[in-house]
Structures are given as structure tokens and as C-alpha cells.
Amino acid sequence: MTAGSIDRRVARTRSRLQQALLKLTAEKEYGAVTVEDICREADVGRSTFYTHYPDKECLRKATIDEHMKSLQARGAERHSMRDFESFSFSGPAFAHAYATREMHRGLMGGTKREIPKEIRDWISGQIRRELAGIADGGKDRVRLEIATRFVTGAFFEVMHWWLDGDGRLPPQEVDRMFQKLAFDGVGTALAAHDDGGG
């Protein structure tokens, strides 16, 4: 067997394990999912699981890392074309969520909504960076942090509601509404403070 075919087989097995974790996490909380559950769903033996991942948490991290690569690439492309009148992160995030709804439901942690720290940190980092451009370069750190947390919370609440619903609203419309409420509101408040209006 060639190295290339071995690599492809490894990639396929890891993908099956990651997809199994996502499916199970979307159905029940991450903490309730066992290695045995994952192996059964992926149709692999426990020894195969441990050949690829030392434990469930490492599988979860690898799954999130794969997801983040795609999300970061979309975000970077949108940020390079940003017109500074909207958030650059939200459009790609909603579009990606729509294209991979089951994956997002799994990553969002099922009904308990245990958002992975890696995803929350990346989203809040994008928001903080973009708001800093409005808030005098982020010199007023307290106002910037309040605004960042406000928008981050709003984003995930809208995302959860949207993914839990029937998905009839297209991602562009969800993003338009989110932008109107979050960017326009927070952006205006920060800009007004910088001009001495706050």
C-alpha cells in the first residue's frame, strides 16, 4: 500500500469520526457523548479511534480546528473587501453556517448551546478588531469591551435561533438584519462617544 493511499485512508477515518461527533453532539450534549457512541456511529472499533485520537477531547479539538480553517479563510477574504460600513465577519459566518447546518448545530453544542471557546474567541476577536476601528482605535477599552460582548452575544443568539428554526430566511437576509441592528446601533454609539456626543 502506498503512502498516498494510507494518508487518504487516515483522512477518511478521521473525517468519519469527526462527523460522528458532530451528529451526536447535535442530538445530545457533548458531555453525554462517549467514545463508544462515537465508534458505533462511525462504524469503527475502539482501537481505531485511539489510533487517531488519545481521547474524546482531542477529537473535538481537531473537529473545531478543521471547521475554523474554513471560517477563517472566508473571514479573511471578506475583511480584505470591507467597506467599513458593516461587519466583515458575519456574512461569511452565516453563509458557512447555512451551507453546513448540521455541523454548526453540532459545534454549537446541542440544546445547552455550549459554544466552543475557540469559536467564541475567534468571533469576539473579529468583532473587537472591527469595532476598534470605529472606537478611536480602541483607546477606550471599557466601552470597546462592552460593545464587543454585546455584539458577540447578539450574534450567537441570532445564529442559534436561525439554525434551530426551519431555515427559510437566507443567510444574506439574516446578515442584513443582524448588521442593521448590531453594527448600526453599536457603531453609532461608539462614533458618537468619540465625537464627544456620549
N, C-alpha and C positions, 0 to 999 in steps of 0.2 A: 504494500500500500504506500502510495506517495505521500510526501509531507503535505502537499496541497489538499489531497482528499482527507487526510487526518484533520487538517485545520478546518475544512468545511464541516466535517462530522462534529467536531468540537463546537463550532459556531451554531450548528443546528440544535445540538443538545442543550446548549446554554440558552438559546432562544426559546426552546420548549419549556425549560424550567422557569424562565422569566415570564413567559406568557401564562404559565400555570399559576405563578404567584399573583400576577395581576388579576386574573379571573377570580381566584379565590378571595383576594383582598376586596374586590368589588362586591362579593357576595356576603362576606363577613369580615369582622375586624382583623387587622394584621396580627394582633396578639393571639387570636384564636386559631390561626393557621399553623399547622405543624409541618415538619419536614415530610412526614408520612403522607399528609394531604397533598403536598406539592408533588411528591413522587408518583402518587396514584393519578393525579390529574395529568401529569406529563408523560405517564406510562414509562417510567424509568425506575430502576432499582435504587435502593438507598446508597449502595456502594458507588453507583454512577453519580448520584448527587454529590457525595463527599469527594469524589474525584475532581469535581469542578468548583465546589464551594465548601469551605470548612463549616459553615453554619447558615441558618436562615437569614441572619442579618447581612452577611456578605452577599448573598443572592439579592437581597433587597437593594443594597448599595449599588451593585452592578446594574440592576434594572433601572434605577434612578439615573445613574451616570449615562446610560445609553439614551434615555429619554432627554436628558439635559443637553446632550450634544446637538440634537436636532433643534431644540428650543433656542439654544444659544446662537446657532447658525442663522435661524430665522430672525432673531432679535438683532443681530449684528447687521444683517442686510437692511432691515427696516431703519435702524438707527442711522446708517450712512445716508439715507434719503430723507431724514427727518426735516420737517419744515418749521419745527419749534412752535407749532400751534396745536400740538397733540402729543400724547404719549406714543413712543415708538414701540414699546414692548407689548402693548395689549392686543393690537391687531394680529400679530403673528401667534401670540399665545392662544387667542380664541380660535384662530384658524386651525392651529395644530390640535387643539382640544377637540374640535369638530371632526377632524379627519381621523382621530384616534380616540373616540369616545370611551370605549371600553378600557383602554389603557389609562386614560385620565381618571376614570371612576376608580380604578384600582389604586392608582398612585395617590388619589385624594383620600384614601383610607376608609372607604365604605361609609356606613351611616354615621360613624363617630367623627368623620372628617379630620383625621389625624394627618394633616398636611406634612409631608416630609420636610425636615429642616433645610435640606439642600435646595428644594424648590422654593420654599418661603424666603430663604436668604437671597436667592438669585433674583426673585421678583422684587423684593423690597430694595435690593441693591440697585436694580434698574430704575425703580421709582425715585429713590433718593438722588441718584445721579442726575436724572432729568429735572427733578424739582430744584436741585441746587442751581441749575442754570437760570431759574426764574427768581429764586430767593437770594439774590445778591451773591451768587457763588456759594451759598450755603453758610454764610458767616453767622447768621442767626440760627445756631444749631438746634435750639429748643423748638422754634417754630418749624424748622425743617423736619425734625424727628416726629413731631405731632402730625404734620401733613403726610409724611411717609407712612406712618402707621395707619392713618385714616384711609388713605388710598389703597394700601395693601389689604386691609380688612374688607373694604368695599369690593375690591377685585375678586377676592376668593369667595365672598358671599354671592356675588353675581355669577361667578363660574359654577359654584355648587348648584345654585338654583337652576341655571341653564342646563347643566348636564343631567340633573335629576328630573328635568321636565321632559317633554316629548320632542324637544329639539326643533320645533317648527321655525323658530327665529334663526335666520342665517347668521354666521359669525360676524359678518360685516355690520349687520343691524345691531347686534348685541354690543359690538365695539363702539358703534356710533353713539349709542345711548350711554354707555359707560363713560366715554370721552366727554360727552356733553355735561354729565353730572360731576364726574371726578376731576377732569383736567380743567374745565372751565371754572368750576367752583373753587378748587384749591389754588389754581393758578392765579385767579383774580385776587383771592385773599392774600397770597404771598406778594404779588406785584403791588397791591395797594399798601401793604406794610412797608415795602421797600421805598415807595414814593412818599412815605410819611403819612399815609392815609389810615394806618392801623394804630 
